[in-house]
């Protein structure tokens, strides 16, 4: 099933003429700068979306941390993003509510308010929910979530994959919009020449870096791991993963900035994506595709919507199949993979899909 735009809920207001200049508020979380200097998913997507909307001629204001970099107008919600702020005294709740208060104060300046803050804004904007869209970036199978969406059913929601919606099928979904990345310079003349597998992301039980290590060892290939370890996962890393990265075929690089990460992916024989959870999207899959690098991914969560089996990667169900895929994936056409990325997962494509949604539901307040 391809990722795209659903029809907007029947009976919604459609007051914005197609092709008009929109005044758009993008409201980002404050955990990372927009974009993050190292690991980060939601804030990275918001950065690319805001810039692409500006490039399309729209008037965009980004509510985010002060260390963000954007072509939109920046409204500072907190001087420094929370995760890399070493201050021992900080409150993520206070920071977010202060920013949301400012969004509320300025709400009449915008045709549409686009939130990326999960459901934190729901109590504050319920009287103007029809002027908002909320993109949900995380997993939705948590037992406490249905009550939230029953309490505030009026919010139009956007999913990042169709699979993400499964636990909350009755919520007010109006579209599925795939993530997108900027189109940068094409890969080097000999991409994949590093002859290694890459794992990029977080070290966490559901990401299964242990699988990646075993697969690479059995396939006789080096594995380069570019990953962050959250405080919540330090015990898991120390007990389960640290002993494995001492194996001779493994190189642990830690968190990488964007240029180094893309260079790592470009040189890889393949990205290994051995997840064990309902991945809502999996940004690293399209990061690999942007460099022409194929993906070996588990059939889980959004994977079948993002990866076209036999074209942009190989979808597997177990470690034996993944090891076999390591010997087969080199036959995939890396130029075709890059072309598929540009066609389906570039930032301009993502921005145009969002504009389609905005134009159907925006309510001008001039």
Order of alpha helices (4+ residues) and beta strands (2+ residues): beta-alpha-beta-beta-alpha-beta-beta-alpha-beta-beta-beta-alpha-beta-beta-alpha-beta-alpha-beta-alpha-beta-alpha-alpha-alpha
